[in-house]
Structures are given as C-alpha cells and as structure tokens.
Amino acid sequence: MPFFGSTPDGNTLVMRVILIIVLWCAAAATAATAQNLSSASDLAGLYDLRGSLGLRARDWPRLEDPCTFWVGVTCSAAGRVVGIDLSGLRRTRLGRLNPQFAVDGLRNLSSLQSFNAAGFALPGPIPDWFGRDLAPTFAVLVLRHASVQGPIPYALGDASGITVLDLVGNNITGNIPPTLGQLSNLTLLDLSSNSLSDAVPVSLGMLRNLNILTLADNSLIGFIPPQLGDLTSLTVLDLSSNSLTGSLPDDFRNLRSLQNLTLSHNLLSGPLPDSLFTGLTQLQSVKLSHNNFSGPLPDSVWSLSELSTFDVSHNNFTGVLPDIIPGAVNSNVNGVLFDLSNNLYYGQLSTRFVSIFNQFRIVDLSANYLEGALSFVNISSDASLRSNCFQNSTDQRSTEVCVQFYTDRGLSYIGDVAPSPAPSATQRRRRRRNQNLIYILIGAIGGSLVLITMVLLLRCCCKQSGRQKAEQQRKREITTAASGGGGGILPPTVQVNLSAVGEPFTYKQLVQATSDFSEENLIRPGHSGDIFCGVLERGIPIVVKRMDLQKLKRDAPSGELDLFSKGLHERLVPFLGHCLEKENEKFLIYKFVPNGDLSSALQRKPELEEGRQSLDWLKRLKIATGIAEALNYLHNEFSPPLVHRDIQASSVLLDDKFEVRLGSLSEICAQEGDAHQNVFTRLLRISQTSEHGVSGPPVTCAYDVHCLGKVLLELVTGKLGISGSTDAAANDWLDHTLQYISVYEKDLVTRIVDPFLVVDEDHLEEVWAMAIVAKSCLNPKPNKRPPVRYILRALENPLKVVREDNHAGSARLRATSSRGSWTAAFMGSWRRSSSEIVSVPGQLREDQTLKRSGTCRSQGSGGEQSFSRKRPSREIFPEPSSGIRDMED
C-alpha cells in the first residue's frame, strides 16, 4: 500500500452521504405505514441473524415484534423486512469472544433491499453466496469499517440490483473482480482504504450509471483504463494513493459530469492531453499532486470557472505561467487551494495572473524558478513564494542555482543582467560587525568553560563536606547506641513529631495480631518492607509493614511518618500508627481496606449471565477522580510539591464504598528542580540528593501525571498490568491503543473500551473524555502534560472535555472567548497534548527511556537524575491475594 493516505474532500463526502441517505430513505419510505412482521421466513432469518451475530436482547428482544421493537430493522407496509442496519449495535459478551461474518439469515429475507453494517465488526471474508442468494430487490450493501477480510467474491457481480457498494476501511485483499462490471445499476462504488492489488479492471467502464468511483488508498498497479472515460454520469473519481503508472488517458475528456478528480500520490507520468479539460466544465476539484507529470499544463485548465481546489504540486510541470486572468477568478466561486509548488515553472508573473492571490484562500507557488521583481501588494490569500528566483523577496534560491537552471534551458536570467557591485560602505561595516560578534562568541565560550570548571569544583567540595557530615552522624549514632538510648526513636537524620503521627503500638501487640509474623499472615514481601495482615485484640483488621533497617536506609520510615504528621488526608491510605521500639526494625500499621486494590478489582470478571458487570463505569469514574484528588493534594498542598513516583493500579486501594485511598507512599519525595531556584542552588541540591542516595523514578510531578495516564487507560480498556509495567510489550500496546483516541472522533474509542464495560451513549462520551485526558497525560514531552489540577477538573466534568466545541463553535471562537476560564485553557491542553503524541511517531515514552537507559531527565526542572535500582516485575504488578493488598505497592 502506498505510504501516503488519501482523505476525500468535503464535497466528495457530502455527495456520498447524500446518495446513501437518499437510497436508504427510499427503502425506508415503504415502511412508513409498516405493520407487524407477517412472514415466517423473515422471522426465521432474523432469529438466525440474532444468534449468529450475538446481538443483545435489549436491541433485539426475543418476545417483541421485530418490525416495531427491533433496533435497525425496517419493514414494508406489507410486514416484510426490507432493511437491516447493524451500525451502532453491539454484541453480547459471548458474541464478542468469537465474532465472525455469519449472516446466513439474510438468505431468508426475500424482500430485503439494504444491509448496513458500518462500524459493526464482521471479521472474515464476504460469503460467496452474497451474489446469487440475496433477494432480487437487494440494492444497498454498506460494510464500511467492518473488519472484513479476504477477497471480494466474483459471485457478487451476480447481484444485478445493487446500486450502492461501500466497502471502505477494511482489510480486503486480492484484485477487484471484473464481474463487478455486470452491476449495471450501480451508482456508488467505494473500495478505498483496503489492500486491493493488481490492475483496475477494464470492465468498470461498463457501469454507465455510476456517479461515484473511489478506489483510493490501495495497492493498485498498472495503467488507468481508457474505458473509464465512458462513465459519462461520473461526478467523483478518486484513484489516489496507489501505484498506478502511465499517462492520463485522453478519453477522460468525455467525463462531462465530473466534479472531483483525484489522482494524487501515484506514479503517473507524461504530459497531460491538450484537450483534457476542454469538456470538463463542471470540475470543482483537481488533485494531481505527487506524480511525475511533465510538460506544460493544458491551456484549457485556465478556463475552468467552477474550480475551487487545484493541486498539481510535486510534479515536473514546466513552462511560463500565462498572461491571462484564470477563469476561476471571474466566477463567484470561493477558491480554497491553488498549489503549483515543487515544479519547474519559470519566467515572470504577469499582473493579470496574480489575480489568483485574491481569489484563492491558499496559493502556493514555492519551489519553482519564477523570476523578476514582485510588484504586487495587498495579497489577501495565505501565499507562499519561497525557493524561487525573485529578486526582492526572502527565502529564495541562490543566484548560482537560478543561473544554472536558466542556462541549461537556453534562457536569459533577469537577475544576472548586471554585474555584482563592489561592497558598499554599509556592507563593509556589516562585515566588521560580524567579525566582532565572532570575537565576542569566542570570549563567551571561554568564560563558560571557566564557569563550568568552577561549578565542578564546587560540587566536589559539597560531596566532601557531605561525606564528613555522614561520618560524624554515623559516629553519633554509634555513641547513642552504646549509651543505651535511641532504641525507640527514628534515626536522628529526620525530625518527626511522633505525637501527631497516629497511635503508638507495642511490638507485643503486633506479634499477637500477626501470629508472630507467620508465613500464613504474610501478604507478600515489598521493596520497602514485608507486608503482613493481622487482627488486633479489639477485632480490628490491620495491615503491618515490617521494615528491616539493616537492609533499607535507616530513615526509610521517616518519609511516610513525615507525610502523615502533616495530617491524614481522606485520599491517602488510612494510617493507624507505628511501632519504633526495636532498633533495627520499624513497623507501620494501616487500616485494612476491604476491596483491595484497583488491579484486583479490575480482575474480577463477571459471570456469563448477561447484565452483570465487573466494575461499572460510575465506579471507574469515581476511582479516577479519587486518584486525581490524591495527587492534587500532594502536588498543590505542599511547597515544594510532593511527588508520589509509584502511581499504578496496585497502589490504588479501595474501601468498602470504592473510595480511593492512595498507598505506596514510601517513594514520595519533594519535587526536584524548583522553578525559583538558581543554577547554583540546583547543582547543590543534585549533589546533596546523590549523597543521600535518592534513586528510583524521576522526582517530578510530570512523571506522576504520566503514570496517572496509564492508570486511566487501564480503567477505560480493562487491560491489566499496563500501569505497573515498562517492558516493550506494554509500550507497544500503548502505541497501538493511543491511535484510537481522537478528540474529533468518538466512535474510535469503542475499539479499545473494556469488553466487560457496558455503557450507554452519555456514558460513552465520558469514557471518550477520560481516554482523551489519559492520552494528554502520556504526552512524550513532560512539559506539555496537563497539571493534575486540570486533570481533576476534567474528570469532575468529563462531558466538558468533549462537548466544548459544541458551545464554542470553532477554534477561532474558542481562542477569542473567555480566556480566563479554566475550560478555555484546559480544552486547548487536551487538543495540543493529544495531537503532539501523534506528531512524534517513534519517540520513546518516558518510562521506556527509563528502562533502557537507566537515566531519566528531570521533566520540567532542567536537570537530570540518574538511578539504577529496578524493581522486579512481580513487585511492580503483584499477583492478587485474597482481598488483602499491599498498602504500599
């Protein structure tokens, strides 16, 4: 398939939609006075379809009349089924397990006129019997974006009554069957965006009633058949983005009804026939770009009065542009695009020809060899004239290139008439100024090297001082231990007000509650301590983290205790107290959380009965909002902000009401690279953090936002383990999934939604909104990710994310209205962030970079922080354990 894809222009899309709607309405008109289903054969066929497609009972209820209550079923006044529309319907969970192109029930519908499965997955090939066994009245077949595979059956040519054949956006392979030329009633044939190969069949020239022929974005080869010139009713011809060769047939001059001609992105060559555009007076759009056409454009092209789009860029057209006013200028047509760029045009622009600049919105004459002085002004279009040979314009080709081009063709070059003058006094002063700038630059570089040397020396001094302080601290600890003191307090490196941090527990209480820390009570080992479950004497279930300070840093428990000393936020893990009696072991005690963590909740799949859900959408949205609230507390209620660094599904604990209680707090650090610090302060801070052994993920709020984006995707897709994984498979899954999230197309997101999640139309918009927010959080550029306070507002009002355009009307209105409101800044953030993810293909995601290099740039801080410790994958995404989850991981 060619590299370049093709997108039909607005006129083409409108014409397709109108034609399909008209034909559909014609089929539905007979059902205006429809009665109950009267045919047993039709009823048997419908029930056969219901079973083979696995349609839901809510759409096709078994005990109701199909003509009246079945969604997408259209009946005639005589009670016969005339139309089936599966677009928008969904299969049951069982049906989604093994979807197939199983529509044998259509054979029983002897009055069927149309079958529309646009957007409804029908994986598999089109059945061979479609041509011979469909009803004689059958006229409309729409399988747009229906996951159809395999070749088009030759027998489809036997369905002589078909008027619309729309197979866009599938994975159809093989050649275009010549038998399609037998469909004499066909008015629309659209096979674009597939994998069709071989040549365009000559027999298509027999479709004399054809209005629209679109074969774009395939792998077709060979010449364009001259017989296509016999399609005198054709209004749209699109053969773009293939590998067609040869020249344009002269027979195309007979397409007198043609309005849109698109042949771009092929391998076509040779000159255009002189008489090509003579009879094509209704042409509105001509797109011949990215081919190898040569010679001058036919004179007849300049007389086209209805032309609004003309794109012949990236060819080898040559010659002098005519001294005439193009026909489109004299009409009332509002021109959109006039593009002659990247060709071989030369000579001067006449004062009459430049009238196109005021007729077309965009005019591009760049990358040619046009010469002379630009004497016209007051251009109203978005014009580009760069890379030509104009004398009084910037961004032009060099004189040598222009002279060579004109000399090779035996032409005189106006810009080379006068010899080059001697340098003026102004030029000599400019040269001296440039020399002075060079000297200044050399001095600046030398000064920078001296400054860097001084900074390195300063860092060495800081490291040495840090070592001395650490040694002194170690000696004080040894002295304190020898005197029998300090066994029940934290290491003296951190001062925490223990009176404000929960309840003190005795070691004896914990031994009794956990059965002496038995293997049966061990939930699992964590990277910052072993996790045990237990029950206090009062019958209160608890979870205990046991930290061995001989294996961990001596100040390991201080981070969490310091955080809890500032207050117990409702979104953090419910902390009960601590036990600091033992010198080499410290214990933190938490309240047991009955619903475990998010990863275990998502693993709870429903039974096979229809109607049950694993974790419904309202709970998922509630959980997402809760996580954002917890991060908003850490990022915005502290100065400097606190960074969690371990946001993943297993870190999100759920209480009995599915309220979020965020765990995994041992990795929390104050954000590095504060914007108010100067360069020396940052360097000192980096030196200090390296001495104290700060390692692991980046200490930036942008990293938390990135991890939050992965958790939001888990909530949308139900894909387990993504938020806790950085391997290649997880990143490949992210790349594949993000392409189905677009702020402009809601239906795409249905391809990635958790198959166990049942949502209505309004809730689907909320799912779409959360997916958009997740994509913005995963922007490869950390400084482009939205702040968590905006994420929280988006999740609290998800419909505003996807419905903002409906209120603003356009990007221009959005830019000029109420810039102070949070929605204005916030809506732009989603669009910029999500579009930039697509615009940087192949760029490694942040966590993928961490995995491969072990070094992460400090996002938004201007510094770098390296780390080497990697937790095993089992710790990152642990196995579920009996409803009791780790309070930290």
N, C-alpha and C positions, 0 to 999 in steps of 0.2 A: 504494500500500500504506500502511496507517496507520502513524503514527510509532511507536506503542507495539507492541512484540512481545509474544508470549504464551508462557509456559512451562507445560506441563502439570504438575499437581501429582503428588506421589508415588503416590497411589492410581491415578490415570489411567495413569501409566507402567507400574505393576505389572500392571494389568489388560491393557494392550496386549501387554506382553511375554509374560504367561501365555497369552493367547489365541493369539499367533503360535507360541509353543513347543508348545502342545497340538496345533495343526494340523500343525506341522512334524513332531512326533513321530508323529502318525497316519500321515503319509506315509512316515516312516522305518520304522515298525513292520513294514510289509510287507517291508522289506529285511533283517529280522533273520536270515533264512536265505538271503540272496541268493547266486546263483551267478554264473558268468561271463556276460558280455553275450551274449545269444542272438539279437539282432535285427540284421540287416544294415542295416536302415533307421535304427535308433538309432545304430549305429556311424557311418554316413554323416553323420547330423545332428551328432554330437559332433565329428567331424573338421571339419565345416563351421564349427561354433562356434569350435573351436580356431584355425582360420585367420582367421576374420573378426574375432575379438576379440584375436588376437595373444597368446594365453596362453603362458606359459613352459613349456618342456619339463620342468622339474623338477616342475611341478604336474600337467601332463597329458602324461606320457611317451608317445611315439608307439608304442613296441613293447610296452606293458603293457596288461593288461585294464582298461578304464575302470571297471568295477564294483568292482574291487579296489584299484586303484592311483591312479585319478584323483581329486584332491582336490575335494570338493564335489559329486561325482556319486553319487547314491543309486539303487540298483536294487532291484527287487522279487525275490521268490523265484523268479520265472519268468525272471529275467535281462533284464527290461525297465527302461529308465531312467524313474524316477518323480520324481526331484528334481534340480535344478541349483542349486548355491549358489556364487555368484562372490564373495561377501563375503570379504575378506582376500586374494584372489588379485591378482596384478599382471601387467601386460602386459610383453612383451619391449620392448627399447628401440625396435625398429622399430614395434611396436604402439602405443607411446606417442607416436610422431610424428604420427599422424593418427587418434586414437580416434574411433569412431563407434558409433551404436546399430545395430549389424549383428548380428542374432541370427536370421537366416533359418533356421539349422539347427534351431531349435525346432519348425519345421513337421514335421520327420521324426520327432519323438519322440511317437508316437501314444498313449503311456501316461503322459505327463508330468502330474504333479499339482502341482508347485510350481516357481517360478523366483524366486530371491532374488539381487538384485544390489546389496544395501545397501552403500554406500561404494565401489562399483566404477563408475568413470566410464563413462557411456554417453551422451555428448553427442549431442543430436539428438532428434527427436520420436519418440513411441511409434508404431510402424508400424500402419497401418490394418488389416492382416490379423490383428492380435492377437485380435480378437473372433471372427472366422469360421474361422481356420485352426488355432487351438490345439486340443489334444486335448480330447475331451469330458470327460475326467477332470480337466482343469486346474482347480485350486481356489485357489492362493495365488500372488499377484503382489506382490512387495516390491521397489520401486525407490527406497528411501529414500536421500536424499543421493547420487544417482547422476548428477547433472549433466544430467538430462533437460530438454529444451526443447520449446517449441511447445505446441499444444493437445492435449487428451485426445481421441482419435478417438471419434466417435459409435459406430463399429462395436464398441467394447469392450463395449457393452451386450449384444452377441450371445453373449458368453461366459457363458452362464447358470449354469455350475457354479462360478463364482468365489465363494469365501467370505471371502477377505481381499484388500483392495486398498489398499496402503500406498504412497503417492507423496510422502511428506514431504520437505521441504527441497530442492526442485528449482527450476527456473525455468519452470514450466508456465504458459502464458498462455491467454487465451480464457475461455469460460464453462464451467460444469460441465454436461456433456452430459445432457439429460433422459433419454437412453436408459439411464443408469445405474440408473434406477428399475426396469429389467427384471431386474436381478440379484437375483432373489428369494431366493437362498441366502446373500446377503452378510451377514456378521456384523460385519465391521470395515471402515469406510471412513474413511481418513485422508488428506486432501489439504492439510494445513496447511503453512505456510511456503512458499507459492508466489506466483504473480502472477495468480491467477484473478480474474475480474471478472464483472460482471453480477449477476443475482439468484440466490438459492438456488432450484433447480428444485423445483416442487411435487411432481414425480414421486418425489422421495426419500421421501415419505410412504408409498410402496408397499412399502418394504423392511421388512416386518414381522418379519424375523429379525435385524435389525440390533441389535448390542449397543453399538457404539462409533461415534459420528459426530463427526469433528473436521475443521472447515473453518477453523481459526484462522489468523491472520496472512496474510490475502489482501487483496483489494480488492473484496470483495463489497458490493453495494448493495441497496437496496430493503427490503421488509418481510420478516419471518420468516414463512414459510408456516405457516398453522394446521395444515396436513396433517402436520407433524412431530409433532403431538400424537397421531397414530395409531401411533407407533412404541412400542408397549407393552413391547417387550423391551429398550428402550434403557436402558443404565446410565450412559453418558458422553455428554454433549452439550457441545461446545465450539465456539462461533461467535465467539470473542473476536478483537479486533484486526482488525476490518473497518470498513465504513462503513454498517452496517445501520441503518435508520430505523424509525419507527413504534413501536407499543406491543407489549408482550409478549402473545402470543395466549392467550386463556383456555383453549384446548384443551390447553395444557401440563399442566393438572391431571390429564390421563389418563396421564401418563408414570409409572406407579406403580412401575416398577423403577428409576427414575432415582436415581443416587447422586451424580453430579457434574454441576453445571450452571454453565457458564462463558460469560458474555455480556459481559465487561468490554471497555472500550475500543471502544465503538461510538457511535452517535448515537441510541440508543433513548430514548424519552420516554414521558410519560404515567404514570398511576398503575398499580401492579401489581394484577391482578384479585384480588378479595377471596378467592376460592376457590382461588387458585393453589396454595398449599402444603397444602391440605386432604388430598389423597390422596398427596402425595409423602412418605410416612412414612420412606422409606429414604435420604433426602437426607443426604449427609455433607459436601458442599462446595457452597457457593453463592457465586459471584463475579459481581457486577453492577456493579462499580466503573467510574468514568469514563464515565458516560452522563448522560442528562438526565431520569431518572425523578423523579417528583414525588409529592406526597401522602404519606399515612402508609403504613408497612409493614403488610401484612395481619396481622390478629391470629393467623392460623394459623401464621405463621412462628415464633412464640414457643413453639409446641408441638412443634417438631421435636426429637426426642430423640436422634437419631444425629449431630447437626450438630457437626462439628469445625472447619470453616472457614466463616466468614460475613463477606463483604467487600462492602459496598454504599457504599463511600466515594466522594466526588466526584460526588454527585448532588444533587438538590433535595428529598430526603425531608424531611418536616417532621412536627410533632406532638409530643406528650408521651410519653416512654417509659413503658410500662405499669407499674403497681404489682403485678407478678407475679414469680414465680421462673421464668425461662425453662426450657423442657423439657430442654434440653441439660444444665442444672445438675443435674437429678435423675437423670441417666443415669451410666453408668460411662465415658463417652467422655472421652478426654483432649483437651480443646479446644486448638487451635493458634492461631487468629486470630479475633477479633471486632472488626470495624472499621466504625464508623459515622461516621468523620471527614468533615469538609468537606460537611456537610449543613445543615439548618435546624431541628434539634431544639431544643426549649426546655423550660422548666419545671425541676422539681427531680428528682433521682434518688431513687427510693424505696429504703428499706433492704432490700427484698426483691430488687429488680432488680440491686443492686450485687453480688449473689452471683456474677455472671458474672466478676468480677475474680479470683475464686479458682478458677474452672473453666477459663478460657482462659489460655494462656501469654502471649498478647499481646492487650491490649484498648486500642483507640484510639477515644476519643470527642472528639478535638480538633476545633477549628474548627467548633463549633456555637454555640448560645446558651443552654446549660444554666446554671441559676442556683442560688442558695441557698448554704448552707454545707456544706462537705464534712465530714460527721460520721463517716465510716467510716475505719478504720485497718487495719493488718495485711494490706495487699493483697499477694498472692503473685505477681501477674502483672506483666509489663512494661507498665505502664499509661501512657497519655498523655491528659491532660485540659486541655492548654493551649488558649488562644484561645477560651475560653468566657466566662461571666459569673459564675463562682464568686467568693464574697466573701473567702474565707480561703485563696486559692491564688495563686501567682505566675503570670506569663506569661498573663494574662487580657486580654480585650478592654477597651477604655476604657469608663468609665461612660456617656459620651455615645453610643457606638455601641450599647451594650446597651439604653439607654433608648429610642433611636430605633427599634430593632428591635421592642421590645415595644409601643411606642406605635403604630407602623404597623399592628399586628395587633389593636389594641384590648385589649391585655393589660396587667396590672399587673406592674411590675418590683419584686421584693422589695428589691433593693439600693438602690432610690431612695426608700424609705419615709421615712427620717429625713433632715432637712436636714444639710448638711455642717457639722460643728462648726468653731468658731474654732480657729485654730492653737494648739496647746499649747506649753508652755514647751520641751518637748523638740524640737518642730518648729522653734521659733524658734532654738534653739541649732544645729540642723542647718543652717538657712539661713545663719547666721553662719559656720559651719564651711565651707560651700560657697563663700561669698564669700572666705574666707581662702585656700581652695585656688586660687581664680582668681588672687588676687594672687601666690601662690607660682608658679603656672604662668607668669604674665607675667614674673616675675623669672628663671625658668629659661630661658625663650626668649631673653630679653635676654642672659643670661650665655652661652648657646650661640652667639649671633651674635658676641659678643666673642671667644669661643674660636676660632670658625671664622676670623675675621679674623686672629688671631694665627698660626694654622696656615698660612694662605695666605702671610703674610709670611715665616714660617719656610721654606716651600718656595721662595719667591723667593730667599732668601738662599742656600739649598742649591744652587739652579740656578746662581747667580752664582759660587759657590765652585767648582762643578764645571767651569764654563767656564774659570775661571782655571787650575785644575789641568790641564785638557786642553790649554790653550795652552802651559803650562810643559812638559808632556810632549812636545808637538809640537816645541818648541824643542830639548829634549834629544835627540830622535831626529835632528833635522837636524844638531846638533853631532856626534853619534856617527857619522852617515853621512859627514860632511865629514872626520872624522879617520881614515876607512878602517876602522872597526870595526863589528861587529854584523851583517855580511853573512850569517853562518851561524848566527844565533840567532833565537829568537822575539822579537816585539815586547816591550819591557820592561814592558808593562802586565800580563803574565801570567808568573808564575814556574813553570816546569815542570822537574822533574828528568829531563832527557833521558836520563840513563844508565839509567833504569828504563823507558824507553818504546821497546821494540823495538830494531831494528838500524839504524844509520845507513847510508844508501845515498848513492852519489855521483851527481851529475847525469849523468855519462857513462854509468854503469850503466843508468840509466833511459832515456836516449836510445837506447842499443843494444837494450834489451829491448823498446821500443815502436816500433822503426824510426823513430826521430826524431819520435815522436808523430804518426805519419802518419794520414791520413784512414781508411785501412783498419783501423787499430787503435783508432780512436775508437768506443767503445760508444755514447756519446751525451753531450751536454752536460748537466750537472746544475746546480741552482740555487746550489750552493756550490763548483762546480768541474767541469771536464771529466773524464770517466771514460774511461781507456784500458786495453786489455788488452795483455799482453806476456808474454815468457818470459825468465827470467834465464839467464845462461850455464850454470848448473847444471841447466837444463831444468825449473825450477820455474815453473809458470804463475802469473802475478800479475795484479792489477788496480791501476792507479795513478790516484789523484785529483790533478789538477793545479789548484792554486788561484792565481788571479791577484789579488794583494793590491791592485792598482790599481783593481779592480772590486769587491772584497769588503772587509770590515773587516780591519784589519791583524792582529787577534787571531783571525781565522777558524779557523786550525787548532788553536788552543790548547784549545778545548773537548774535542775528541776526544783530544788528547795528554794532557790533564789526567786524563781518564777512564781511559785506558789506563795511565797512570802509577800508578794505584791497583791495578792487577792486571788480567790478561786473563781475564775470566770465560768459561766454556765456552759460554755462550749468546750472546755478542757476536761480531760479525764478526771472523774471525781476522786480527789485525793483525800485520804483519811489521816495519814500520819507517817511516822518514821520510827526507826529503832537504830540508835547510834552508839549502843553500849560497847560493842566489840570493836577492837582497834582495826582489824584488817577486814572486817565485814560490815557493810552498812545495808539497811533494809528500808525500802519504801513501800507503803501499804496503800492500796487503792480499793475503791468500792467495786464489787463485781457488777459487770454490765450484762444483762440477761440476753440481749440479742446479738452478742458477739460483735464482730467487725463487719465492714462492708463487703469484704471478699467472701466471707461465709454466707452473708445474706444473698449476694448475687448467685451463689452456688446452689441455693435452694430452688430447684426447678419444680414446676407444678406437676401434678399427676396428669394422666392423659385425658381426663374429662375436660370437656370444653367449658370455659368460663372461669377457671381458676388461674391465679396469677402468682408469679414468684415474688416480685417486688413491684407493686403497681407504680404508675407514673407519678402520682401525687407524693408518694413516699420518696421516690428518687429525686424529685424536685426539692422536697423538703430537706433531704440529705445534702444535696448540692449547695443549697442556701446556707445550711448549717456549717459546712466546711468553709465557705467564703466568710461567714461571720467570725469563725475562729481565727482565720488568717488575718482578717481585717483588725481584730483585736491585737494580734501580735505585731502587725506591720504599722499600725497607726496609733496605738495607745502607748507606745514606748518610744523613747528617744535615747540612743538610736534605735531604729526598728529591730525587732527580733525576727530571725529567720528560722523556720521550722526545719528545713533541709531533709525531711523524710516523709513528705506527703505521698501516701499511696493508699490503696483500698484497705490494706491490713492495718493502717494507722487510724482509720476512721471507726470509732466504736459507737454502738447504737444502744440506747437504753430501751426500757420497756415500751416507750412511745415513739421509738425510732428517731429520737432527738440525737443530734451528733454530739459526741464527747471525744474530742481530738486527743489521741495518745501519741506515743513515740516522741516524747519530749526531751530525750537525753541528748539529741543532736542540736538543740536550739542554741544559737549564737547571735550576738549583736551583729547587725549588718556591717560589712566592711566598706571602706571607700566612701565615707560620708561626704556629701557634696560640699560641705562647708569646710573641709579640711584642706590645708595647703599641701604642696608636694612633699615637704619635709615631714609633716605630720603623718602622711600616708606611708612614707618609707619607714618611719619609726614604728608605725603600727604593724606593718608587714613583718619587720624584724622581730617585734615582740610576739606576734602570733606564731611565727615559726619557732621561737624558743619555747613557747608553751605547748607546742605540738598540736595546734588546731589543724585538723585534717578532715577528709571526707568531702562531701558535696560542697559546691560554692556557697559562700555566706552572703547571698544577695536575695532580695525579695523577688527579683525576676525569676530565679530558679524555683522558688515556691509556686509562682504563677504557672511556670512550665509544667511542674508536677501536677498542679491542680487541673490543668487542661487534660492530662492523661486520665485522671480520675473521672472527669466529666464525660470523656469518651467511653469509659467503662460503663457509666450509668446509662448512656444512650445505646450502646451496642451490646451490652452484656458480655463483652469479651473479657475474660478473666486474665489477670496477671500482667496486663499491659502497664499499669501504673508502677508496678514493682519490678520491671524488667528493663534492661538496656541492651539486650542482645540484638543481633542483626535481624532475627525473625520479627521481634517486636517493632523495630524501626521500619522494616518492610511493610508490616501490617499498617503502621501509621501512615506511611506514604500512600498506600493503596486506599485507605479509608478517607483521608482528608480530601481526595479528589471528588468525593461525593457530597461535600459540604460546600454550598454556594449560597451567598446572600441573595442571589437572584432567582434561584430555582428550588422550590421547596420539595418537589417530588423526588429529587435525587437522594435526599436523606433517607427515604423509605428503604433504600437498598442496604443500609447499614444498621437500621434500628433492630434492637434485640427482638428476635422472632417470638420470644415469650412475653413481649410487652404489647398489650392491646390498648390502643389509644383511638379516640375519636378525632374529628378534624381539628377542633380547637386545641386539644392536647398535642396533636401532631405539630401545630405551629410552635408550641412550647418546646417540644423535642428539637425542632429545627433551630429554635433560638439558642438552646443550650449547646447544640452542635456548633453553631457559629461562634459562640463565646469560647468553646473549647479550642476551636481552630485558631482563634486570635491568641489564646494563651500559648499555643505551640508555635508562634512565630519564630523563625530561626534567629531573628535579631532581638536580643533581650530587651533593648531599649524601646522596641516597638510593641512589646506586650502591654496590655492594659493594666493599670493599677488594680489591686484587689478591691478597692472601694467601688470602682466602676463595675467590676465583675459582680459584686454583691447587689448593686442596684439593678443590673441586668437580670439576675436570677430572681430578684424580688418582683420584677415587672418584665417577664420574658417576652410578652407579646409586643412590647415597645421596640424590641430589637428588630423584629421582622415586619412590623406594621408602620414604622416611622415614615417610610417613603410614601405611604398612602396619605399621610397627613401633610407632608411637605410638598409632595407633588413632583419634585425633581431635585437633582443635585444642586441646581442653581438656587432654588428657593431655600434648600437646606443650608446653603452657605450664607445666605443673607438674613436668615431668620433666627432671632434669639440665640445668639452665640453664647450667651451666658448660661443657658440652661444645660443641665447635665446631659440631657438626651442628645443635644447637638454635638457636643464634643465626643460623647460616648458612642453615638451612632457612627461617626466618622472613624472612630477607632476600630470598630469591628470590620468595616469595609477595607480600611488600609491594611490592618493586620492580616486578615484572611487572604486578601489579594496578593500580599507580599510573599505569603507562603508558596503560592503557585508560581510567583515570578522568580523564585530562586530554586529551580529544579536541581536536584542532586546535592544541595547543601546539606551537610551533616547536621542532624539535630544535636542540641546541646548535650543531652545525656549520652548520645552515641560518641560524641567527641571525647567526653569524659572517659568512656570505657576504653577507647582505642589508645588515647594518648596519656591518660592519667593526669592531664593538666587541664584546668578549666579557667578561662578568662573570667575575671570578676565582672559580671554583667553590670553595666551602668556605673562602675566605680573607677574605671580607668586603670585598674591594676590587674595582677594575676595572682592566683593562689593555686599552688600545686598540692596534690595529695596522692597517696599511693594505696591506702587501705581500701580494699574492696570486700564487701560482704558477700558471702555465698548466696547463690540464687535462692536457696531454700530459706535463708533468713529474710531475703527481700520479699518473697511471696511464700509464706509458710503454708503447710497443709492445715485444713480446718480441724479443730479439736474440740468436740463435744460441747459446743456452745460457749466455751470459755476461751477468750482470745487474749493474746499478749497485750498488756497495757502499753507496750512501747512500740512494737514493730507493727 
